[in-house]
Amino acid sequence: MSNDLVVFGEGLASLDLNEVDLAVALLWFLDQSSGATDVTATQLANVMHDLSLRGTVNSSRLDKRLVANADVVRGRKSGSFKIKLSRRSALDQKYQALLKRPTPKVESHVLASDDFLATRRYLETLVFQINGSYQFGFFDGCMVLCRRLMETLLIEAFEQNGHSAAIKHQGNYLQLGEIIGIARSGQYIKLGRGSADILEEVKSAGDTAAHNRTYITKPQDVDDLKLKLRRAISELMHLAKIEPSTPVGNSS
């Protein structure tokens, strides 16, 4: 049984649907997810049971009720059903929202999400994934994403100050270590004292998480780097001229 079907079944369980409505909803899902038409009442009854939406379902009774239902028509195979074309749109509106699992609530464990509010969608998503990885214990992934965010903002800082050519060779970006070295020189962007060292630390931790064959990143590794990471990210956002929609700490 696919995870998508389980998610859809959880959504159906929250609705007050009778046996036939559940069968129609599942028939719609199977049509959406795999293009399956020609599904029998027995197959639908089994899916309802497997998802714990119903106990034992009388397949003969369900078959008769589906025959009389306005949302379905008979399929090619004997005893099978498919969604009626004229009812697809209405069923889409009714069940489409159940196809996705609700986004989990993620706290600002590593970086404050408000600092990225309405900046750029990819930055908001990266910070959400960083905090989510920490929250759910995926610390290697968290560290790799921290490195990625730092690299992204460092490149943005060069570009926003008109120096993208300084970190490219034949049109391609240089390796992160080389870019940090150029930033350290102070020729193109002005980093605060010790900031280049922090960038090196984030790079090293991210590289270890991504490439070391035996070391597993621990929560303490991320915790030890949090304060420095926040400082570096804040500085890079300033250099890249990226500001949240509402200044942090400003309430209205």
N, C-alpha and C positions, 0 to 999 in steps of 0.2 A: 504494500500500500504506500503510495507516494506521500511525501510530506505536504504537498499542495492539497491533496485530497483530505488529509487530516485537518489542515487549517480550515478548509472549506467546511468540513463536518463540524468543527468547533463553532463556526459562525452559524451554521444551521441550527445547532443545539440551543442557541440563544434566542431563536425565533419560535413563535407559537404556530408550528406547521403541522397539519395532519399528515397521515400516511401518504396520500396521493401527492400532496404538495412537496413532500420530501423526495418522493420518487422523481417528480418532474424536475426539481432543483438538481438532483444528482445526474439526471439525464442531460440537463443543460451543462453541468460541469464537465461531464465526460465528452460532450460535443465540443466544448471550448478548449479543453486541455489536450485532447488526443484525436479529435475529429471523429470519435466513435459515434456512429448513429445506430442503427440495428441493435439495440440493447433490450434484453428481455426483462419481463417483470421479475423473474426468478433472480437474474443478475442484480437488479436494483434492490431486491429484498435482501440479498446477501450483503451488499454494500452497506445498507442501513444497519444490518446486524453487526457487521465488522466495525462500524464506526460507533456502535453502542447508541445509535439514535432510536432504535426500536429493538424489541426482543425478537422472537420468531414471527415472521410476517407470512401471512397466507398468500402465496404467490398467485393462486387462481383468482382470489378476490381482488388482489392488486391489479391483475391483468384486466379484469372486467371494468374496474374503476378508471384505469388509464384509457381504455377504449372510449369511455364516455367523457374524457377530459378534453377541454378545448385547446390545451397547449401542445398536444402531441398528435401524431398520426402514426399509422403502422409503418414499420420499416420493411425492407426487402425480404429479410429472413422471417420465417414463420415464427409468430409469437413475439416479434420484436417491435420496438417503438423508436421514434426520433422526434426531435422538436419541430413543431410546425413553423414554417418559414415566417408566416405573418405574426408569430408570437415571439420571435427572437428578440426584437428590440425591447419589448416590455420586460422580458426575462433578464435581459442584459442589465437594465436599470435596477431591477429588483435584487440581483445577486452579484453583480460585478464587485461591489465593495467587500464582499466576503472572501475574495480571492487572495487578499494580502493580509498577512499577520500584522496587527497593530505595532507601530514603532515603539520599542521599549523606552521607558523613562530613564535617561542617563544623566547622572550627576557630573558636575565639573571636577572630577578627581584630579586631573593633571593640568588642564588649561580651562580658564573661565570661558564658557560658551558665549556669554554676553559680549566679550571682547571682539567677537567675530560676527555679531548680529548684523545682518543685511550688508555684509561687506561683499563677498563673492561666494557664490554657491559652493564652489569646490573647496574653499577654505572652511566654510561652516561644516561641510560634510567630513572633511579630514579631522577637524576637532571633535566632532561627534564620534567618529570611529576611534580616535585616540582615547577619549574618555570611556567609551563603551568597551574597548579592549581591556582597559585597566579594570573596569567594574566587573567584567565577567572572567577576569583572571588570565587573559591572553597577553601576557607581558612581553613576549618576543614580538608579537604583532604590534603592540603599543609602542615599543621602542623603535621599530622600523618606521612606523607612521610618524613618530616625532622627528626622525631624521628627514623623512620626506617633506614634512611641513617646513622644517628649517631650510632645506635646500630650495624649496619653492619660493619662500619669502626672500631668501638671499638673492635669487635670480631676479625677483620682482624689484628688489631694491636697486640693483644695477640698471635694470631697464627703465625704471621710473626716473632715474637720474641721468638718462641718456647715454649709458655706457655699456649697452648690451654687447657691442663688438669686442669689448675688453675680455669677455668671458666665453668667447667663441673661437673655434678654429675651423676654417673652411665651412662656416655656416652652422656648425654643430657646437652645442655647449660643451665646455670642458668638464673634466671630472670634478666632483665636489671638492676634493682635497685641493685641487688647483685653484678653484674659485675662492675658497677660503683664504688661500695664500695671497691672492690678488686683493681680496678685501682687507687682509691684514696690512698690506702695504700703505693703505690710506690714500692712495692716489686717486681712487674713483669714488669711494664712499667712506664716510668717517664713522668707524665703529668706536664705541666707548672702550675705556681701559679694561682689558681682560675679556672683552666680548669674543674676540677671535679664538681665544683658548676655550671658551664655552662651546663655540661652534665645533671645534675639534672634538670636544668631549661627546657632544651629541652625535656627531658623525661616527666616532669610534664605537659608541654604545649601539647605534643602529646597525653598523657593519657587523658587530659581534652577533647581534640578534638574528641577522639575516644569513650570515655565512659560516659562523662557527659550528662545526659538526657536533660538538659534544656539550657546549655550554647552554644552559637554559636560563633565560632572563628571569630574575626574581623580582617580587614586588619592591624589595628594598633598593634594587638597582634603579628603578624608576623613581622611587621616593627621593633617593639621594640626588637625583638630577633635576627634580621638579622646579625648585626655586631658580636655578641657573637657566633652565629652559624657558621659564616664564619671562625672565629678564631679557634673554636673547630674542625671543619671539616678539616681545613688546618693542624692542629696539628696531628689529627688522621691519615690523609693520609701520613704524614711524618713518623709517627711511624709504619704504615703498609707498608712502602716502596712502595707507589703508587705514580707515577709521570706521569704528562701529557706528550704527545709525544713531544710537544714544550713548553719550559718554558714560563710562562706568561710574556708578555712584550717583548719577543724576537721576532723581525721581521726579515725576511730574504728575 
